[in-house]
């Protein structure tokens, strides 16, 4: 299972009723936060999610509305009593940005490592497998995908037929072979066929390019930017490296995602819900995000 929350849904600047865009997820006791603009730690507090289980921060790009809250987040994690290591992922140049913010957060009770990613590189957070693709924006920008694999179903009947004691079952369930009565028993002898896992993607500050479409193909949840609602703003979207509601809907449709949630709204977009039909023309089940939105993904 993956729990998902949108602490903030705004772009460019925080508003009195809208924090800057970020995505928080939890799974198996591990947490990941995508983007960390000004005030993100306050937005997280507003949804009553703790800080100590955040094991990774994934930064899309180095514009201020996506990284200026890092110092506050690092200090909040310290004040929460965190001692476990934290990894901050992002595009090249992230190390210099974090180093500057660490001037205000010199002494932390945990290790904070920076890992600069190139498109296609992978990483892991607990049981989650992450990868990224190059987005198209005015600065180097990454779109992210997380996958939670699901183990094949274990067959106690097949294990019993092989005469395997119960104490060997867990090892086989984890995908490892065991030695029993002079022979090697392989996991596939007691496991069923592969089963569909869970997947989600976080896409912001980009045009709808092929690399992003390939990354998000078939995900259970696509959290996608929709900076502009009015079709008349299409030229502005192209100029600034963003998407419209309609483009986000087409991306979800063409990539055959299962669910779509829109986020990263322009400060000029006072009522994002009013533009829902623009995306729904292409992806009818679209959800217009709002600060505090929570949902979950569960295995079939």
Helices and strands as residue ranges (DSSP letters): E 2-8, E 22-27, E 30-34, H 40-46, E 54-58, H 64-67, H 70-79, E 86-90, H 94-102, E 112-116, E 122-125, E 128-134, E 142-150, H 156-161, G 166-168, H 169-173, E 178-180, E 183-185, G 187-189, E 195-203, H 210-216, E 221-225, G 231-233, H 234-240, H 245-254, E 260-263, G 272-275, H 276-280, E 287-288, E 293-297
